[in-house]
């Protein structure tokens, strides 16, 4: 699953029954951040991670985009961070 519009990077395990976080993961959701809009505070991100056992990664302090490399056997998602969003020539920090 790929989502967006949260102004932060998130990765979450999707379960058939969210009331049973120990149950098998049936898919993974990846959420890309915005390129220039501010994200949530570090405290807000920490609070979300602590409150939701399905969230496995969250970062709101960096801007960027997500990449997907997909073939018949693997799916690799990369969260690419822009060094300086005010510089059109800024490199990605990866």
PALOFI-867145 format. One record per residue: residue number from 1; residue in one letter; x, y, z negated of N, C-alpha, C in turn. Coordinates in steps of 0.02 Angstrom, whole numbers, plus 32768, in hexadecimal, padded with zeros to 4 digits. Layout:
PALOFI-867145
<node NUM; 'A'; <X; Y; Z>; <X; Y; Z>; <X; Y; Z>>
...
***
This chain:
PALOFI-867145
<node 1; 'X'; <802B; 7FC6; 8000>; <8000; 8000; 8000>; <802D; 803E; 8000>>
<node 2; 'X'; <801A; 806F; 8025>; <803F; 80AD; 8028>; <800E; 80E5; 8019>>
<node 3; 'X'; <8021; 8111; 7FEB>; <7FF7; 8149; 7FD8>; <801F; 8189; 7FD5>>
<node 4; 'X'; <7FFF; 81BE; 7FC4>; <8021; 81FE; 7FBF>; <7FF7; 8231; 7F9B>>
<node 5; 'X'; <800A; 8270; 7FA3>; <7FE6; 82AA; 7F87>; <7FE6; 82AA; 7F3B>>
<node 6; 'X'; <801B; 8290; 7F1D>; <8022; 8293; 7ED4>; <805D; 82C0; 7EC0>>
<node 7; 'X'; <8082; 82D9; 7EF2>; <80BB; 8306; 7EE7>; <80F0; 82E6; 7EBB>>
<node 8; 'X'; <80F6; 82A3; 7EC0>; <8129; 827E; 7E9B>; <8132; 823A; 7EBE>>
<node 9; 'X'; <816A; 821B; 7EB0>; <8175; 81D6; 7EC7>; <8159; 81A7; 7E92>>
<node 10; 'X'; <8132; 8176; 7EA7>; <8119; 8143; 7E7A>; <811E; 80FF; 7E9C>>
<node 11; 'X'; <8129; 80CB; 7E74>; <8123; 8086; 7E89>; <80F9; 8063; 7E54>>
<node 12; 'X'; <80C8; 803D; 7E6A>; <809B; 801A; 7E3B>; <808C; 7FD4; 7E54>>
<node 13; 'X'; <8087; 7FA6; 7E25>; <8071; 7F62; 7E34>; <8025; 7F61; 7E36>>
<node 14; 'X'; <8009; 7F44; 7E6A>; <7FC1; 7F3E; 7E70>; <7FAD; 7EF7; 7E5C>>
<node 15; 'X'; <7F7B; 7EF3; 7E32>; <7F64; 7EB3; 7E16>; <7F1D; 7EA4; 7E2C>>
<node 16; 'X'; <7F0E; 7E64; 7E2F>; <7EC9; 7E50; 7E3D>; <7E9C; 7E66; 7E04>>
<node 17; 'X'; <7EB6; 7E62; 7DC7>; <7E90; 7E75; 7D8B>; <7EBD; 7EA4; 7D61>>
<node 18; 'X'; <7EB0; 7EE4; 7D65>; <7EDA; 7F15; 7D41>; <7ED4; 7F0F; 7CF5>>
<node 19; 'X'; <7EA1; 7EEE; 7CDD>; <7E9B; 7EE3; 7C95>; <7ECD; 7EAF; 7C7C>>
<node 20; 'X'; <7EED; 7E8B; 7CAB>; <7F1F; 7E59; 7C9A>; <7F62; 7E6C; 7CBB>>
<node 21; 'X'; <7F87; 7E9B; 7C9C>; <7FC6; 7EB1; 7CBB>; <7FF9; 7E7A; 7CC2>>
<node 22; 'X'; <7FF2; 7E43; 7C9D>; <8020; 7E0C; 7CA2>; <8010; 7DDF; 7CDE>>
<node 23; 'X'; <7FD7; 7DEA; 7CFD>; <7FC2; 7DC3; 7D37>; <7FEF; 7DD0; 7D73>>
<node 24; 'X'; <7FE8; 7DA7; 7DA7>; <8014; 7DAE; 7DE1>; <8009; 7DF0; 7E06>>
<node 25; 'X'; <8040; 7E0A; 7E20>; <803D; 7E45; 7E4B>; <8028; 7E2E; 7E90>>
<node 26; 'X'; <7FF4; 7E4D; 7EAC>; <7FDD; 7E39; 7EEE>; <7FF5; 7E68; 7F26>>
<node 27; 'X'; <800C; 7EA2; 7F12>; <8028; 7ED3; 7F42>; <804C; 7F08; 7F1A>>
<node 28; 'X'; <8071; 7F32; 7F3D>; <8093; 7F6A; 7F1E>; <807E; 7FA9; 7F41>>
<node 29; 'X'; <8072; 7FDD; 7F1A>; <805F; 801E; 7F35>; <809A; 804D; 7F30>>
<node 30; 'X'; <80A8; 8070; 7F66>; <80DD; 80A1; 7F68>; <80BE; 80E5; 7F77>>
<node 31; 'X'; <80CE; 8117; 7F4F>; <80B4; 815A; 7F59>; <80EE; 8189; 7F65>>
<node 32; 'X'; <80EC; 81AC; 7F9D>; <8120; 81DC; 7FAE>; <810F; 8220; 7F91>>
<node 33; 'X'; <8142; 8247; 7F85>; <8139; 8289; 7F6A>; <812E; 82BC; 7FA2>>
<node 34; 'X'; <812A; 82FA; 7F8F>; <8123; 8330; 7FBF>; <8169; 8348; 7FD4>>
<node 35; 'X'; <816C; 836C; 800B>; <81AC; 8387; 8020>; <81BD; 83C7; 7FF9>>
<node 36; 'X'; <818B; 83F3; 7FEE>; <819C; 8433; 7FCE>; <8172; 8442; 7F90>>
<node 37; 'X'; <8138; 8425; 7F87>; <810E; 8435; 7F4D>; <812C; 841A; 7F0D>>
<node 38; 'X'; <8126; 8440; 7ED8>; <813F; 8429; 7E97>; <811B; 83EB; 7E80>>
<node 39; 'X'; <8140; 83C1; 7E5C>; <8124; 8383; 7E42>; <8112; 838A; 7DF8>>
<node 40; 'X'; <80FB; 8354; 7DDA>; <80EA; 8355; 7D93>; <8129; 835C; 7D68>>
<node 41; 'X'; <811F; 8372; 7D2B>; <8157; 837B; 7CFD>; <8175; 8337; 7CEA>>
<node 42; 'X'; <81B2; 8339; 7CD2>; <81D2; 82FB; 7CBB>; <81AA; 82DB; 7C83>>
<node 43; 'X'; <818F; 8304; 7C56>; <8166; 82EA; 7C1F>; <8128; 82C7; 7C39>>
<node 44; 'X'; <8109; 82E4; 7C6C>; <80CD; 82C6; 7C8A>; <80DD; 8283; 7CAA>>
<node 45; 'X'; <8116; 827F; 7CCC>; <812B; 8240; 7CEC>; <813A; 820B; 7CB8>>
<node 46; 'X'; <815D; 821E; 7C83>; <816C; 81EE; 7C4D>; <812B; 81D5; 7C2C>>
<node 47; 'X'; <80FC; 8203; 7C22>; <80BC; 81F0; 7C04>; <8096; 81BF; 7C31>>
<node 48; 'X'; <8097; 81CB; 7C73>; <8075; 819E; 7CA2>; <8095; 8158; 7CA1>>
<node 49; 'X'; <80D8; 8156; 7CA0>; <80FB; 8115; 7C9D>; <80EB; 80F0; 7C5D>>
<node 50; 'X'; <80E7; 8113; 7C25>; <80D9; 80F3; 7BE4>; <8090; 80DB; 7BE0>>
<node 51; 'X'; <8063; 80FF; 7C01>; <801C; 80EF; 7BFB>; <8004; 80BB; 7C2B>>
<node 52; 'X'; <8028; 80B0; 7C61>; <8010; 8082; 7C95>; <8041; 8049; 7CA0>>
<node 53; 'X'; <8031; 800D; 7C8A>; <805F; 7FD5; 7C90>; <806B; 7FC0; 7CD9>>
<node 54; 'X'; <8043; 7FD9; 7D07>; <804B; 7FC7; 7D4D>; <807D; 7FF4; 7D71>>
<node 55; 'X'; <808B; 802E; 7D56>; <80BD; 805A; 7D74>; <8102; 803F; 7D65>>
<node 56; 'X'; <812A; 8037; 7D99>; <816E; 801D; 7D8F>; <81A3; 8052; 7D9E>>
<node 57; 'X'; <818F; 8089; 7DBF>; <81BD; 80BF; 7DCF>; <8196; 80FF; 7DD8>>
<node 58; 'X'; <81B1; 8136; 7DC0>; <8192; 8177; 7DCB>; <81C8; 81AC; 7DC6>>
<node 59; 'X'; <81C5; 81DC; 7DF3>; <81F4; 8214; 7DF2>; <81D2; 8251; 7E10>>
<node 60; 'X'; <81CC; 8286; 7DE9>; <81AA; 82C2; 7E01>; <81D7; 82FE; 7E09>>
<node 61; 'X'; <8217; 82F6; 7DF9>; <8244; 8330; 7DFA>; <8266; 833B; 7E3D>>
<node 62; 'X'; <825D; 8310; 7E6D>; <827D; 8316; 7EAE>; <824A; 8318; 7EE6>>
<node 63; 'X'; <825A; 8338; 7F1C>; <822F; 833C; 7F57>; <824D; 8310; 7F8D>>
<node 64; 'X'; <8223; 82F9; 7FBB>; <823C; 82CF; 7FF1>; <8205; 82AA; 8014>>
<node 65; 'X'; <8215; 826D; 8029>; <81E6; 8245; 8050>; <81F9; 81FB; 8048>>
<node 66; 'X'; <81CC; 81D0; 805F>; <81D9; 8188; 805C>; <81E7; 816D; 80A1>>
<node 67; 'X'; <8211; 813A; 80A5>; <821E; 8116; 80E3>; <820B; 80CD; 80D9>>
<node 68; 'X'; <81F7; 80AC; 810E>; <81E5; 8065; 810B>; <820A; 8040; 8142>>
<node 69; 'X'; <822C; 800B; 812F>; <824C; 7FDD; 815E>; <8228; 7F9B; 8157>>
<node 70; 'X'; <8207; 7F86; 818C>; <81DB; 7F4B; 8188>; <81EB; 7F1A; 81C0>>
<node 71; 'X'; <81F2; 7EDB; 81AD>; <81F9; 7EA6; 81DF>; <81CE; 7E6B; 81C8>>
<node 72; 'X'; <81D4; 7E33; 81E9>; <81A9; 7DF9; 81DB>; <81B4; 7DDC; 8195>>
<node 73; 'X'; <81ED; 7DE9; 8176>; <81FD; 7DCB; 8135>; <8205; 7DFC; 80FC>>
<node 74; 'X'; <8212; 7E3B; 810B>; <8221; 7E6B; 80D5>; <8201; 7EAF; 80E2>>
<node 75; 'X'; <81F5; 7ED1; 80AB>; <81E0; 7F17; 80AE>; <820B; 7F3C; 807B>>
<node 76; 'X'; <822F; 7F6E; 8094>; <825A; 7F96; 8069>; <8241; 7FDE; 806C>>
<node 77; 'X'; <8233; 7FFB; 8033>; <821C; 8040; 802F>; <8254; 8069; 800F>>
<node 78; 'X'; <8264; 80A1; 802E>; <8296; 80CE; 8013>; <8277; 8110; 8001>>
<node 79; 'X'; <8288; 812A; 7FC7>; <8272; 816D; 7FB4>; <82AD; 819B; 7FC2>>
<node 80; 'X'; <82A6; 81C5; 7FF4>; <82DB; 81F1; 800B>; <82D2; 8236; 7FEB>>
<node 81; 'X'; <8307; 824E; 7FCB>; <8305; 828D; 7FA7>; <832A; 82C3; 7FCE>>
<node 82; 'X'; <830A; 82FC; 7FD8>; <8329; 8334; 7FFA>; <8352; 835C; 7FC7>>
<node 83; 'X'; <8392; 8368; 7FD7>; <83BD; 838C; 7FA8>; <83A3; 83D2; 7F97>>
<node 84; 'X'; <838E; 83F7; 7FCA>; <8377; 843C; 7FC0>; <833D; 8449; 7FF0>>
<node 85; 'X'; <8300; 844A; 7FD6>; <82C6; 8450; 8002>; <82C1; 8495; 8023>>
<node 86; 'X'; <82E7; 84C5; 800C>; <82E6; 8508; 802A>; <8318; 850F; 8063>>
<node 87; 'X'; <8341; 84DB; 806E>; <8373; 84DB; 80A3>; <835F; 84A7; 80D7>>
<node 88; 'X'; <834B; 84BF; 8113>; <8333; 8492; 8148>; <8368; 8460; 815D>>
<node 89; 'X'; <83A7; 846E; 8151>; <83DC; 8440; 8165>; <83F6; 8416; 812C>>
<node 90; 'X'; <83D5; 8418; 80F3>; <83EC; 83F3; 80B8>; <83EA; 83A8; 80C5>>
<node 91; 'X'; <841D; 8384; 80AF>; <841C; 833B; 80B7>; <83F0; 8319; 8082>>
<node 92; 'X'; <83E1; 82DA; 8090>; <83BD; 82B1; 805F>; <83F0; 8294; 802D>>
<node 93; 'X'; <83DB; 8291; 7FEF>; <8406; 8274; 7FBB>; <83FA; 8229; 7FB6>>
<node 94; 'X'; <83C5; 8210; 7FD6>; <83B6; 81C8; 7FD4>; <8393; 81B1; 7F96>>
***
